[in-house]
Amino acid sequence: MMISKTINTCLIVLMGVATLGLVPQARGASLTWIGSANGDWFDAGNWSGSGDYPRIGDTVAITNGTILLTNSTERLTSLTLTNASLIFSNWTTALNSTEVTLQNNGVLTLPAAFTNGQMSNRVYIVCSNFTLNTGGRIQTDACGYLRGNGPGKGINSGGNGGGSGGGYGGKGGTGSQSGGIAYGSTHTPLDPGSGGGNGGSGSGGNGGGAILIESVGNVTLNGILSANGSSGSGGIYGGGG
């Protein structure tokens, strides 16, 4: 595996995959996104080129719009994303493609932060080669656990106290209360970040979302990967995510 540039982010995991299994016979159509904003990947009417949504072996080009991916794709030959956003919904939803390329203003992202009782989400890519070019982004800031949620949630504080920060790979920052506990693995950090606690008159921040890239070939990173928690807010601040 080759990584061309080191990215300072806490929740991207690059995993080598020994085998991707047997692949059924590919169709090999070329499809282009023509849907409106917030369109469904699996609506055939949102694609030109085959009368269907992308199937195994297809070559996919997306150059506009915002697309919602609610289930895993079939194994594509290639996907190129430019001037468009692809939103991953559901923890197990994976973009499966031999080649994945993010060009300028191509964005992979997530829905809003979630609570303990809600469905969680992550950006999940299974590929042979992944290329993130300059101007492309994987953006999961504040898309992990909602404030006050998560295994390492920050503690709320009433009165004039400040809420404590959410934890993940390390303990959260201390406010009027102790920070959220550390959890997860230092070698394979797969979980979303926890939210911060509320302050006396402020709200805690949300935790950062998770990014998982499984590749058997090259992973080239020249764009931006970001999985930051958000800051607390208010006159007496909540803790950061």
Salt bridges, closest charged atoms under 4 A:
ASP52 OD2 - ARG27 NH1 3.73
ASP52 OD2 - ARG55 NE 2.99
ASP58 OD2 - ARG27 NH2 2.37
GLU74 OE2 - ARG55 NH1 2.78
